[in-house]
Amino acid sequence: MTRRFAALCAVLALVTTPALASPEDEPGMNGDIASVAYLFSHDSTPKPTPGAEYLDFKKLDYSLESLKHVNEYLEKVRTSKTMEQDWMKICLRAGAYVGEVIRRSPGKTKFNWIDYETASKLNPEVFADGESEIGLALVLYDGDKGFAFPLAKVQKFLVNGPEDDLYMFASAVIASFNE
């Protein structure tokens, strides 16, 4: 296990709580990441998402449309004074939520969460230089050769702003994998 992945597991252990998992959560990595998305999409968690005051939790229903609200949230927090210290938590939680929107969308393609180490074994060329990137720590895999990178997209939004629109990203992923 790489040091970065071990650190990510430690972070996940800090931000996930089995009591918070919704009944629909799956066992294994899919369930673990769904629990992280739950932390983003609910206001009753003991460790709120940074900038939670900008989230309207009623709008976070795992629909594609809900990603427009996530865009608004990220646009507000990306310039906050605490952004540097909150970076990893925001990337993980918002990225997990975006990924869960994709995973739960109707269609023939069913994605599963995999970690960087597993992904790099499946496609070493794509993951050759990304071990230190939080955006590649967890990716969606279609079971064939297709990957989607929701954490990386959140990371890019935080750097570039609305040009890295999450709604457009998820729409394109869902459409391209369900042709």
Buried (B, 14 or more C-beta within 10 A) or exposed (E): EBEBBEEBBEBBEEBBBEEBBEEEBBEEBBBBBBBBBBBBBBEEBEEBBBBBEBBEEEBBEBEBEBBBBBBBBBBEBBEBEEBEEBBBBBBBBBBBBBBBBBBBBEEEBEBBBBBBBBBBEBBEEBBEEBBEBBBBBBBBBBEEEBBBBBBBBBBBBBEEBEEBBBBBBBBEBBEEBEE
